[in-house]
Structures are given as C-alpha cells and as structure tokens.
Amino acid sequence: MNPRAALACRAVLLGVAAGSRASLGVAAPLLAGRSAVSGPPRAVRVAALLGVVGELVGDLLPITPSRLRPPGPQSRAATAAVGGVLLARRAGVGVLLPAALAAGASVAGTWGGAAWRRWAARRGPDWPAALAEDAVALTLARLATGR
C-alpha cells in the first residue's frame, strides 16, 4: 500500500477510535512517540495517558452523559481531526486530508459505539459492553498509530 493510502487508512481508524473514546484522538499519536528525542515531553505523555484512563473509567459511571449530546460529537470530531494532523505531521505530508478523514470517521465511532451500547444494554449489564468497546477503540488507536 502506498504511504498516502496507508496514512488515510490510519486516519480513518483513529477517527473511529476517537468517536468511541474522544481522548484517543490526541492521546494515541502522542503516546506512540518512540523516543524522547522525537516524541512529546514526558509530562505531555503522562497527561495524555491520564486523560485516556480518566475517560475509560468515567465511561463506566452511570452519571456520564450520552456521547450523542452536544458537545460530544463535536469534541470527538475535533480530537480526531487533531489526531489526523499529528499522524500527517509524523509522516511529513499535508494535514488537511488526514484531519478531514479522521473527523469524518469519528461520526462512525460516535454513533456506532452508542448504537452498540444500546443494543448490548438490552441484553445485560452495561459494563461488559463498555469494556468491549474500550478494547475495540484501543485496538483501533494502536493500529492507527503503529509504524
């Protein structure tokens, strides 16, 4: 696969992951840095990791509002777009298309994840569905940011 097509695929994967867990849009590319020389500062990486962990835990709480209520979809699209920019900069190419693809794909993650959770909630407790969604989102983010 040519590098631009691979980047487009990675942007879409990251967008879907960010639609499911908003923090992954920015955190996944930041955490994928392999060295202190080329990666973000340690404090930024720790903050990104804490953001992801906080969202994963917060999503399990019954008081957490629906991701479908504003500003949920918009914030997920924004973090996905930023993630697309980070992926593009790492690849040394233009940022517009990866940012747009990631933001657009976040719609699938947002609405698809919510639909999955509604479907699963009718069949049992919500937490197993939440953990399954977390696993999918983390896997997609990892695939998106891998070399």
DSSP file (Angstrom, degrees, kcal/mol; ACC not computed):
  #  RESIDUE AA STRUCTURE BP1 BP2  ACC     N-H-->O    O-->H-N    N-H-->O    O-->H-N    TCO  KAPPA ALPHA  PHI   PSI    X-CA   Y-CA   Z-CA
    1    1 A M              0   0    0      0, 0.0     5,-0.0     0, 0.0     0, 0.0   0.000 360.0 360.0 360.0 136.4    0.0    0.0    0.0
    2    2 A N     >  -     0   0    0      1,-0.1     4,-2.4     4,-0.0     3,-0.2  -0.336 360.0-110.8 -70.6 156.7    1.4    3.4   -0.9
    3    3 A P  H  > S+     0   0    0      0, 0.0     4,-2.3     0, 0.0     5,-0.1   0.833 115.3  51.3 -59.7 -36.5    2.3    5.7    2.1
    4    4 A R  H  > S+     0   0    0      2,-0.2     4,-2.1     1,-0.2     5,-0.1   0.899 111.6  47.0 -69.8 -38.3   -0.5    8.2    1.4
    5    5 A A  H  > S+     0   0    0     -3,-0.2     4,-2.4     2,-0.2    -1,-0.2   0.897 111.8  51.5 -67.6 -39.2   -3.2    5.5    1.3
    6    6 A A  H  X S+     0   0    0     -4,-2.4     4,-2.5     1,-0.2    -2,-0.2   0.909 109.7  49.7 -63.2 -41.3   -1.8    3.9    4.4
    7    7 A L  H  X S+     0   0    0     -4,-2.3     4,-2.6     2,-0.2    -2,-0.2   0.905 109.0  52.3 -63.7 -41.0   -2.0    7.3    6.2
    8    8 A A  H  X S+     0   0    0     -4,-2.1     4,-2.1     2,-0.2    -2,-0.2   0.921 110.6  47.9 -61.0 -43.7   -5.6    7.7    5.0
    9    9 A C  H  X S+     0   0    0     -4,-2.4     4,-2.5     1,-0.2    -2,-0.2   0.911 111.7  49.7 -62.9 -42.6   -6.4    4.3    6.5
   10   10 A R  H  X S+     0   0    0     -4,-2.5     4,-2.5     1,-0.2    -2,-0.2   0.887 109.1  52.4 -64.9 -37.8   -4.7    5.2    9.7
   11   11 A A  H  X S+     0   0    0     -4,-2.6     4,-2.3     2,-0.2    -1,-0.2   0.903 110.2  48.3 -63.9 -40.8   -6.6    8.5    9.9
   12   12 A V  H  X S+     0   0    0     -4,-2.1     4,-2.4     2,-0.2    -2,-0.2   0.935 111.7  49.3 -65.2 -45.6   -9.9    6.7    9.5
   13   13 A L  H  X S+     0   0    0     -4,-2.5     4,-2.2     1,-0.2    -2,-0.2   0.920 112.6  47.9 -58.8 -44.1   -9.0    4.1   12.2
   14   14 A L  H  X S+     0   0    0     -4,-2.5     4,-2.7     1,-0.2    -1,-0.2   0.889 109.7  53.7 -65.0 -38.5   -8.0    6.9   14.6
   15   15 A G  H  X S+     0   0    0     -4,-2.3     4,-2.0     2,-0.2    -2,-0.2   0.917 108.8  47.9 -62.3 -43.6  -11.2    8.8   13.8
   16   16 A V  H  X S+     0   0    0     -4,-2.4     4,-1.3     2,-0.2    -1,-0.2   0.919 112.5  49.8 -63.3 -42.3  -13.4    5.8   14.6
   17   17 A A  H  X S+     0   0    0     -4,-2.2     4,-3.1     1,-0.2     3,-0.4   0.915 110.7  49.5 -61.6 -42.9  -11.4    5.2   17.9
   18   18 A A  H  < S+     0   0    0     -4,-2.7    -1,-0.2     1,-0.2    -2,-0.2   0.825 105.1  58.3 -67.6 -30.9  -11.8    8.9   18.8
   19   19 A G  H  < S+     0   0    0     -4,-2.0    -1,-0.2    -5,-0.2     3,-0.2   0.832 113.7  39.2 -64.9 -30.5  -15.6    8.7   18.1
   20   20 A S  H  < S+     0   0    0     -4,-1.3     2,-0.4    -3,-0.4    -2,-0.2   0.908 137.0  14.4 -83.0 -47.6  -15.7    5.9   20.7
   21   21 A R  S >< S-     0   0    0     -4,-3.1     3,-1.9    -5,-0.1     4,-0.4  -0.911  71.0-158.2-132.5 103.4  -13.2    7.5   23.2
   22   22 A A  T >> S+     0   0    0     -2,-0.4     3,-1.5     1,-0.3     4,-0.5   0.813  87.4  62.5 -54.5 -38.2  -12.6   11.1   22.5
   23   23 A S  H 3> S+     0   0    0      1,-0.3     4,-2.5    28,-0.2     3,-0.5   0.764  91.0  68.3 -62.9 -24.3   -9.3   11.3   24.4
   24   24 A L  H <> S+     0   0    0     -3,-1.9     4,-1.7    -7,-0.2    -1,-0.3   0.773  83.9  72.4 -68.1 -24.5   -7.7    8.7   22.0
   25   25 A G  H <4 S+     0   0    0     -3,-1.5    -1,-0.2    -4,-0.4    -2,-0.2   0.927 117.6  16.5 -56.0 -46.7   -7.8   11.2   19.1
   26   26 A V  H  X S+     0   0    0     -4,-0.5     4,-1.6    -3,-0.5    -2,-0.2   0.842 125.9  55.6 -93.2 -40.9   -5.0   13.2   20.5
   27   27 A A  H  X S+     0   0    0     -4,-2.5     4,-3.0     1,-0.2     5,-0.2   0.890  99.2  59.1 -65.8 -41.0   -3.5   10.8   23.1
   28   28 A A  H  X S+     0   0    0     -4,-1.7     4,-1.1    -5,-0.3    -1,-0.2   0.936 109.4  41.7 -59.8 -49.4   -2.8    7.9   20.8
   29   29 A P  H  4 S+     0   0    0      0, 0.0     4,-0.4     0, 0.0    -1,-0.2   0.890 116.4  50.6 -64.7 -35.1   -0.5    9.8   18.4
   30   30 A L  H >< S+     0   0    0     -4,-1.6     3,-0.9     1,-0.2    -2,-0.2   0.904 112.4  45.8 -66.9 -39.3    1.2   11.5   21.4
   31   31 A L  H 3< S+     0   0    0     -4,-3.0    -1,-0.2     1,-0.2    -3,-0.2   0.652 100.0  69.9 -78.4 -14.3    1.8    8.2   23.2
   32   32 A A  T 3<  +     0   0    0     -4,-1.1    -1,-0.2    -5,-0.2    -2,-0.2   0.586  67.9 118.4 -80.3  -9.1    3.0    6.5   20.0
   33   33 A G    <   -     0   0    0     -3,-0.9     6,-0.1    -4,-0.4     3,-0.0  -0.377  51.8-158.9 -58.3 131.1    6.3    8.5   20.1
   34   34 A R        +     0   0    0     -2,-0.1     2,-0.3     1,-0.1    -1,-0.1   0.667  62.9  33.4 -93.1 -18.0    9.1    6.0   20.4
   35   35 A S  S  > S-     0   0    0      1,-0.1     4,-2.4     0, 0.0    -1,-0.1  -0.954  70.9-122.6-140.1 157.9   11.9    8.2   21.8
   36   36 A A  T  4 S+     0   0    0     -2,-0.3    -1,-0.1     1,-0.2     6,-0.1   0.771 111.6  57.5 -66.8 -24.8   12.5   11.2   24.0
   37   37 A V  T  4 S+     0   0    0      1,-0.1    -1,-0.2     4,-0.0     0, 0.0   0.935 121.4  21.6 -72.4 -46.8   14.2   12.9   21.1
   38   38 A S  T  4 S+     0   0    0      2,-0.1    -2,-0.2     0, 0.0    -1,-0.1   0.626 113.3  77.6 -99.4 -14.1   11.3   12.7   18.6
   39   39 A G  S  < S-     0   0    0     -4,-2.4     3,-0.1     1,-0.2    -8,-0.1  -0.321  89.7 -83.4 -91.6 175.0    8.4   12.3   20.9
   40   40 A P        -     0   0    0      0, 0.0    -1,-0.2     0, 0.0     5,-0.1  -0.282  61.3 -77.7 -71.0 162.6    6.5   14.8   23.1
   41   41 A P    >>  -     0   0    0      0, 0.0     4,-2.0     0, 0.0     3,-0.5  -0.192  43.3-110.6 -58.7 154.1    7.8   15.7   26.5
   42   42 A R  H 3> S+     0   0    0      1,-0.2     4,-2.6     2,-0.2     5,-0.2   0.873 117.2  56.1 -55.7 -41.5    7.2   13.2   29.3
   43   43 A A  H 3> S+     0   0    0      1,-0.2     4,-2.3     2,-0.2    -1,-0.2   0.872 107.2  49.7 -61.7 -37.2    4.7   15.5   31.1
   44   44 A V  H <> S+     0   0    0     -3,-0.5     4,-2.4     2,-0.2    -1,-0.2   0.910 111.4  48.7 -67.1 -42.4    2.6   15.7   27.9
   45   45 A R  H  X S+     0   0    0     -4,-2.0     4,-2.4     2,-0.2    -2,-0.2   0.899 111.7  48.9 -65.1 -40.6    2.6   11.9   27.5
   46   46 A V  H  X S+     0   0    0     -4,-2.6     4,-2.7     2,-0.2     5,-0.2   0.924 111.7  49.4 -65.0 -44.2    1.6   11.4   31.2
   47   47 A A  H  X S+     0   0    0     -4,-2.3     4,-2.1    -5,-0.2    -2,-0.2   0.904 111.3  49.8 -61.7 -41.0   -1.2   13.9   30.8
   48   48 A A  H  X S+     0   0    0     -4,-2.4     4,-2.0     2,-0.2    -2,-0.2   0.924 111.8  47.8 -63.1 -44.3   -2.4   12.1   27.6
   49   49 A L  H  X S+     0   0    0     -4,-2.4     4,-2.6     1,-0.2    -2,-0.2   0.912 111.1  50.5 -63.7 -42.7   -2.3    8.8   29.4
   50   50 A L  H  X S+     0   0    0     -4,-2.7     4,-2.7     1,-0.2    -1,-0.2   0.868 108.0  54.4 -63.2 -36.2   -4.2   10.1   32.4
   51   51 A G  H  X S+     0   0    0     -4,-2.1     4,-2.1    -5,-0.2    -1,-0.2   0.913 110.0  45.9 -62.7 -42.9   -6.8   11.6   30.1
   52   52 A V  H  X S+     0   0    0     -4,-2.0     4,-2.7     2,-0.2    -2,-0.2   0.946 114.1  47.6 -65.2 -48.2   -7.4    8.2   28.4
   53   53 A V  H  X S+     0   0    0     -4,-2.6     4,-2.4     1,-0.2     5,-0.2   0.912 111.6  51.7 -60.6 -42.6   -7.6    6.4   31.8
   54   54 A G  H  X S+     0   0    0     -4,-2.7     4,-2.9     1,-0.2    -1,-0.2   0.898 111.6  46.4 -60.7 -41.2  -10.0    9.0   33.1
   55   55 A E  H  X S+     0   0    0     -4,-2.1     4,-2.2     2,-0.2    -2,-0.2   0.909 110.5  52.3 -69.5 -40.5  -12.2    8.6   30.1
   56   56 A L  H  X S+     0   0    0     -4,-2.7     4,-0.5     2,-0.2    -2,-0.2   0.911 116.5  40.1 -60.8 -42.1  -12.2    4.8   30.3
   57   57 A V  H >< S+     0   0    0     -4,-2.4     3,-1.3    -5,-0.2     4,-0.5   0.929 114.3  52.7 -71.5 -46.1  -13.2    4.9   34.0
   58   58 A G  H >< S+     0   0    0     -4,-2.9     3,-1.2     1,-0.3     6,-0.2   0.819  99.9  63.0 -60.9 -31.5  -15.7    7.8   33.5
   59   59 A D  H 3< S+     0   0    0     -4,-2.2    -1,-0.3     1,-0.3    -2,-0.2   0.768  97.8  57.4 -66.0 -24.4  -17.4    5.9   30.8
   60   60 A L  T << S+     0   0    0     -3,-1.3    -1,-0.3    -4,-0.5    -2,-0.2   0.644  85.8  99.1 -79.6 -14.8  -18.4    3.2   33.2
   61   61 A L  S X  S-     0   0    0     -3,-1.2     3,-1.4    -4,-0.5    -3,-0.0  -0.522  72.9-137.8 -78.6 138.5  -20.2    5.6   35.5
   62   62 A P  T 3  S+     0   0    0      0, 0.0    -1,-0.1     0, 0.0    -3,-0.0   0.698 101.2  61.4 -68.3 -17.1  -24.0    5.8   35.3
   63   63 A I  T 3  S+     0   0    0     -5,-0.1    -4,-0.1     2,-0.1    -5,-0.0   0.530  74.7 115.6 -86.1  -4.7  -23.9    9.6   35.6
   64   64 A T    <   -     0   0    0     -3,-1.4     3,-0.1    -6,-0.2    -5,-0.0  -0.476  68.8-123.3 -67.5 127.3  -21.8   10.0   32.4
   65   65 A P        -     0   0    0      0, 0.0    -1,-0.1     0, 0.0     2,-0.1  -0.238  35.3 -82.7 -70.1 161.7  -23.9   11.9   29.8
   66   66 A S    >   -     0   0    0      1,-0.1     3,-1.2     2,-0.0     6,-0.2  -0.350  27.3-135.7 -62.4 138.8  -24.6   10.5   26.4
   67   67 A R  T 3  S+     0   0    0      1,-0.2     9,-0.2    43,-0.1    -1,-0.1   0.650 102.7  66.8 -67.4 -14.9  -21.9   11.0   23.8
   68   68 A L  T 3  S+     0   0    0      4,-0.2    -1,-0.2     5,-0.1    -2,-0.0   0.633  81.4  89.3 -84.4 -14.3  -24.6   12.0   21.4
   69   69 A R  S X  S-     0   0    0     -3,-1.2     3,-2.7     1,-0.1     0, 0.0  -0.662  92.2 -66.3 -83.2 137.4  -25.5   15.2   23.3
   70   70 A P  T 3  S+     0   0    0      0, 0.0    -1,-0.1     0, 0.0    -2,-0.1  -0.330 120.9  26.9 -58.2 142.2  -23.6   18.3   22.3
   71   71 A P  T 3> S+     0   0    0      0, 0.0     4,-3.2     0, 0.0     5,-0.3  -0.901 106.0  83.0 -93.8  20.7  -20.7   18.9   22.6
   72   72 A G  H <> S+     0   0    0     -3,-2.7     4,-2.2    -6,-0.2     5,-0.2   0.929  96.6  38.4 -51.4 -60.6  -20.0   15.2   22.5
   73   73 A P  H  > S+     0   0    0      0, 0.0     4,-2.2     0, 0.0    -1,-0.2   0.895 118.7  50.0 -61.3 -38.1  -19.9   14.6   18.7
   74   74 A Q  H  > S+     0   0    0      2,-0.2     4,-2.3     1,-0.2    -2,-0.2   0.910 111.1  47.4 -67.7 -41.5  -18.2   17.9   18.0
   75   75 A S  H  X S+     0   0    0     -4,-3.2     4,-2.5     2,-0.2     5,-0.2   0.873 111.9  51.1 -68.6 -34.6  -15.5   17.3   20.6
   76   76 A R  H  X S+     0   0    0     -4,-2.2     4,-2.1    -5,-0.3    -1,-0.2   0.901 111.0  47.9 -67.7 -40.4  -14.9   13.8   19.3
   77   77 A A  H  X S+     0   0    0     -4,-2.2     4,-2.4    -5,-0.2    -2,-0.2   0.893 111.8  51.2 -65.3 -38.8  -14.6   15.1   15.7
   78   78 A A  H  X S+     0   0    0     -4,-2.3     4,-2.3     2,-0.2    -2,-0.2   0.924 111.3  45.5 -66.2 -44.3  -12.2   17.9   16.9
   79   79 A T  H  X S+     0   0    0     -4,-2.5     4,-2.3     1,-0.2    -1,-0.2   0.878 112.9  51.9 -67.9 -34.3   -9.9   15.4   18.8
   80   80 A A  H  X S+     0   0    0     -4,-2.1     4,-2.5    -5,-0.2    -2,-0.2   0.924 109.0  50.2 -64.4 -43.0  -10.0   13.1   15.8
   81   81 A A  H  X S+     0   0    0     -4,-2.4     4,-2.2     2,-0.2    -2,-0.2   0.917 110.3  49.3 -62.0 -43.6   -9.0   16.0   13.5
   82   82 A V  H  X S+     0   0    0     -4,-2.3     4,-2.4     1,-0.2    -1,-0.2   0.918 110.5  51.4 -61.4 -42.3   -6.1   16.9   15.7
   83   83 A G  H  X S+     0   0    0     -4,-2.3     4,-2.5     1,-0.2    -2,-0.2   0.899 107.4  52.8 -60.9 -40.3   -5.0   13.3   15.8
   84   84 A G  H  X S+     0   0    0     -4,-2.5     4,-2.3     1,-0.2    15,-0.3   0.889 108.8  50.4 -61.1 -39.5   -5.2   13.3   11.9
   85   85 A V  H  X S+     0   0    0     -4,-2.2     4,-2.7     2,-0.2    -2,-0.2   0.921 109.8  50.1 -63.2 -44.3   -2.9   16.3   11.9
   86   86 A L  H  X S+     0   0    0     -4,-2.4     4,-2.1     1,-0.2    -2,-0.2   0.902 111.1  48.9 -63.1 -40.7   -0.4   14.6   14.3
   87   87 A L  H  X S+     0   0    0     -4,-2.5     4,-1.6     2,-0.2    -1,-0.2   0.925 112.7  48.1 -62.8 -43.4   -0.4   11.5   12.1
   88   88 A A  H  X>S+     0   0    0     -4,-2.3     5,-2.2     1,-0.2     4,-0.9   0.903 110.6  50.2 -65.4 -41.9    0.2   13.6    9.0
   89   89 A R  H ><5S+     0   0    0     -4,-2.7     3,-0.6     1,-0.2    -1,-0.2   0.902 108.6  52.5 -64.3 -39.5    3.0   15.6   10.6
   90   90 A R  H 3<5S+     0   0    0     -4,-2.1    -1,-0.2     1,-0.2    -2,-0.2   0.863 112.5  45.9 -62.0 -34.6    4.7   12.4   11.7
   91   91 A A  H 3<5S-     0   0    0     -4,-1.6    -1,-0.2    -5,-0.1    -2,-0.2   0.574 112.3-123.4 -84.5  -9.5    4.5   11.2    8.1
   92   92 A G  T <<5S+     0   0    0     -4,-0.9     2,-0.2    -3,-0.6    -3,-0.2   0.832  70.5 115.5  73.1  32.9    5.7   14.6    6.7
   93   93 A V  S   <S-     0   0    0     -5,-2.2    -1,-0.3     1,-0.1    -2,-0.1  -0.738  74.2 -64.2-125.6 175.4    2.7   15.2    4.5
   94   94 A G        -     0   0    0     -2,-0.2    -1,-0.1     1,-0.1    -3,-0.1  -0.219  38.0-147.6 -60.2 150.4   -0.1   17.7    4.2
   95   95 A V  S  > S+     0   0    0      2,-0.1     4,-2.2     1,-0.1     5,-0.2   0.647  75.5  81.6 -98.0 -17.6   -2.6   17.7    7.1
   96   96 A L  H  > S+     0   0    0      1,-0.2     4,-2.5     2,-0.2     5,-0.2   0.935  94.4  42.4 -62.1 -52.0   -5.9   18.6    5.5
   97   97 A L  H  > S+     0   0    0      2,-0.2     4,-2.9     1,-0.2     5,-0.2   0.940 115.8  47.1 -65.2 -48.3   -7.0   15.3    4.2
   98   98 A P  H  > S+     0   0    0      0, 0.0     4,-2.4     0, 0.0     5,-0.2   0.905 113.9  49.5 -59.9 -38.3   -5.9   13.2    7.2
   99   99 A A  H  X S+     0   0    0     -4,-2.2     4,-2.4   -15,-0.3    -2,-0.2   0.927 113.6  45.5 -64.7 -43.6   -7.6   15.7    9.5
  100  100 A A  H  X S+     0   0    0     -4,-2.5     4,-2.6    -5,-0.2     5,-0.2   0.908 113.4  49.3 -66.6 -42.2  -10.8   15.6    7.5
  101  101 A L  H  X S+     0   0    0     -4,-2.9     4,-2.6    -5,-0.2    -2,-0.2   0.924 112.8  47.1 -63.0 -44.2  -10.9   11.8    7.2
  102  102 A A  H  X S+     0   0    0     -4,-2.4     4,-1.5    -5,-0.2    -2,-0.2   0.929 113.3  47.9 -64.4 -45.2  -10.3   11.4   10.9
  103  103 A A  H  X S+     0   0    0     -4,-2.4     4,-0.6    -5,-0.2    -2,-0.2   0.922 114.0  47.4 -62.2 -43.6  -13.0   13.9   11.8
  104  104 A G  H >X S+     0   0    0     -4,-2.6     3,-1.2     1,-0.2     4,-0.6   0.906 110.4  51.4 -64.1 -41.3  -15.5   12.3    9.4
  105  105 A A  H >X S+     0   0    0     -4,-2.6     4,-1.6     1,-0.3     3,-0.5   0.750  94.6  72.3 -68.9 -22.8  -14.7    8.8   10.7
  106  106 A S  H 3X S+     0   0    0     -4,-1.5     4,-2.8     1,-0.2    -1,-0.3   0.798  87.7  64.6 -63.0 -25.2  -15.3    9.9   14.2
  107  107 A V  H <X S+     0   0    0     -3,-1.2     4,-2.6    -4,-0.6     5,-0.5   0.921 101.5  48.8 -61.8 -43.0  -19.0   10.1   13.3
  108  108 A A  H <X S+     0   0    0     -4,-0.6     4,-2.2    -3,-0.5     5,-0.4   0.915 113.7  46.3 -63.0 -42.9  -19.0    6.3   12.8
  109  109 A G  H  X S+     0   0    0     -4,-1.6     4,-1.6     3,-0.2     5,-0.2   0.891 115.1  47.1 -66.7 -39.2  -17.3    5.7   16.1
  110  110 A T  H  X S+     0   0    0     -4,-2.8     4,-1.7     2,-0.2    -2,-0.2   0.978 123.5  29.8 -66.1 -57.2  -19.6    8.1   17.9
  111  111 A W  H  X S+     0   0    0     -4,-2.6     4,-2.3     2,-0.2    -3,-0.2   0.875 121.8  51.0 -75.9 -37.8  -22.9    6.8   16.6
  112  112 A G  H  X S+     0   0    0     -4,-2.2     4,-2.5    -5,-0.5    -3,-0.2   0.918 111.3  48.1 -65.6 -42.9  -21.8    3.2   16.1
  113  113 A G  H  X S+     0   0    0     -4,-1.6     4,-2.4    -5,-0.4    -1,-0.2   0.901 112.3  49.0 -63.8 -41.0  -20.4    3.0   19.6
  114  114 A A  H  X S+     0   0    0     -4,-1.7     4,-2.3    -5,-0.2    -1,-0.2   0.904 111.7  49.2 -65.1 -40.6  -23.6    4.4   21.0
  115  115 A A  H  X S+     0   0    0     -4,-2.3     4,-2.5     2,-0.2    -2,-0.2   0.914 110.7  50.8 -64.5 -42.4  -25.8    2.0   19.0
  116  116 A W  H  X S+     0   0    0     -4,-2.5     4,-2.9     1,-0.2     5,-0.2   0.924 110.6  48.9 -59.6 -45.7  -23.6   -0.9   20.2
  117  117 A R  H  X S+     0   0    0     -4,-2.4     4,-2.4     2,-0.2    -2,-0.2   0.896 111.3  49.2 -64.9 -40.3  -24.0    0.1   23.8
  118  118 A R  H  X S+     0   0    0     -4,-2.3     4,-1.2     2,-0.2    -1,-0.2   0.938 113.5  47.2 -62.4 -45.5  -27.8    0.5   23.5
  119  119 A W  H >< S+     0   0    0     -4,-2.5     3,-0.5     1,-0.2     4,-0.3   0.936 115.5  44.3 -60.9 -48.0  -28.0   -2.9   21.8
  120  120 A A  H >X S+     0   0    0     -4,-2.9     3,-1.5     1,-0.2     4,-0.6   0.846 106.2  60.9 -67.9 -34.5  -25.8   -4.6   24.4
  121  121 A A  H >< S+     0   0    0     -4,-2.4     3,-0.5     1,-0.3    -1,-0.2   0.790  97.8  59.0 -65.5 -27.2  -27.6   -2.8   27.3
  122  122 A R  T << S+     0   0    0     -4,-1.2    -1,-0.3    -3,-0.5    -2,-0.2   0.635 108.6  46.7 -73.5 -12.3  -30.8   -4.5   26.4
  123  123 A R  T <4 S-     0   0    0     -3,-1.5    -1,-0.2    -4,-0.3    -2,-0.2   0.452 126.5 -45.2-110.1  -3.7  -29.1   -7.9   26.8
  124  124 A G  S << S-     0   0    0     -4,-0.6    -1,-0.2    -3,-0.5     5,-0.0  -0.989  91.1 -13.9 165.6-166.8  -27.4   -7.4   30.2
  125  125 A P     >  -     0   0    0      0, 0.0     4,-0.6     0, 0.0    -2,-0.1  -0.200  54.2-130.2 -60.6 152.8  -25.3   -5.1   32.3
  126  126 A D  H  > S+     0   0    0      1,-0.2     4,-2.3     2,-0.1     3,-0.4   0.819  92.9  74.3 -75.1 -31.4  -23.6   -2.2   30.6
  127  127 A W  H  > S+     0   0    0      1,-0.2     4,-2.5     2,-0.2     5,-0.2   0.839  92.7  51.8 -61.7 -36.7  -20.1   -2.6   31.9
  128  128 A P  H  > S+     0   0    0      0, 0.0     4,-2.2     0, 0.0    -1,-0.2   0.911 112.2  47.8 -64.4 -36.8  -19.2   -5.7   29.7
  129  129 A A  H  X S+     0   0    0     -4,-0.6     4,-2.5    -3,-0.4    -2,-0.2   0.900 110.9  51.5 -66.4 -39.5  -20.3   -3.8   26.6
  130  130 A A  H  X S+     0   0    0     -4,-2.3     4,-2.5     2,-0.2    -1,-0.2   0.916 110.7  48.0 -62.9 -43.1  -18.3   -0.7   27.8
  131  131 A L  H  X S+     0   0    0     -4,-2.5     4,-2.3     2,-0.2    -1,-0.2   0.887 111.3  50.4 -66.1 -38.4  -15.2   -2.9   28.2
  132  132 A A  H  X S+     0   0    0     -4,-2.2     4,-2.2     2,-0.2    -2,-0.2   0.915 111.4  48.4 -64.4 -41.9  -15.6   -4.5   24.8
  133  133 A E  H  X S+     0   0    0     -4,-2.5     4,-2.8     1,-0.2    -2,-0.2   0.903 109.9  52.5 -64.8 -40.0  -16.0   -1.0   23.2
  134  134 A D  H  X S+     0   0    0     -4,-2.5     4,-2.9     1,-0.2     5,-0.3   0.926 108.5  50.6 -58.3 -44.9  -12.9    0.1   25.1
  135  135 A A  H  X S+     0   0    0     -4,-2.3     4,-2.1     1,-0.2    -2,-0.2   0.904 112.0  46.6 -62.2 -42.2  -10.9   -2.8   23.7
  136  136 A V  H  X S+     0   0    0     -4,-2.2     4,-2.7     2,-0.2     5,-0.2   0.937 113.7  48.1 -65.1 -46.2  -12.0   -2.1   20.2
  137  137 A A  H  X S+     0   0    0     -4,-2.8     4,-2.5     1,-0.2    -2,-0.2   0.920 113.1  47.3 -62.4 -44.1  -11.2    1.6   20.5
  138  138 A L  H  X S+     0   0    0     -4,-2.9     4,-2.2    -5,-0.2    -1,-0.2   0.885 112.4  50.2 -65.3 -38.1   -7.8    1.0   22.0
  139  139 A T  H  X S+     0   0    0     -4,-2.1     4,-2.6    -5,-0.3    -2,-0.2   0.928 111.4  47.9 -65.2 -45.0   -7.0   -1.6   19.3
  140  140 A L  H  X S+     0   0    0     -4,-2.7     4,-2.4     1,-0.2    -2,-0.2   0.914 111.8  50.0 -61.7 -42.4   -8.0    0.8   16.5
  141  141 A A  H  X S+     0   0    0     -4,-2.5     4,-1.6    -5,-0.2    -1,-0.2   0.899 111.1  49.4 -63.7 -39.5   -6.0    3.6   18.0
  142  142 A R  H  X S+     0   0    0     -4,-2.2     4,-1.1     1,-0.2    -2,-0.2   0.924 111.7  47.8 -65.3 -43.8   -3.0    1.2   18.3
  143  143 A L  H  < S+     0   0    0     -4,-2.6     3,-0.3     1,-0.2    -2,-0.2   0.884 111.2  52.8 -62.2 -38.0   -3.4    0.1   14.6
  144  144 A A  H  < S+     0   0    0     -4,-2.4    -1,-0.2     1,-0.2    -2,-0.2   0.825 115.8  38.0 -66.9 -32.2   -3.7    3.8   13.6
  145  145 A T  H  < S+     0   0    0     -4,-1.6    -1,-0.2    -5,-0.2    -2,-0.2   0.478  90.2 110.1-103.3  -2.7   -0.5    4.9   15.3
  146  146 A G     <        0   0    0     -4,-1.1  -114,-0.0    -3,-0.3  -136,-0.0  -0.304 360.0 360.0 -69.8 157.7    1.7    1.9   14.6
  147  147 A R              0   0    0     -2,-0.0    -1,-0.1     0, 0.0    -4,-0.1   0.446 360.0 360.0 -86.3 360.0    4.6    2.2   12.2
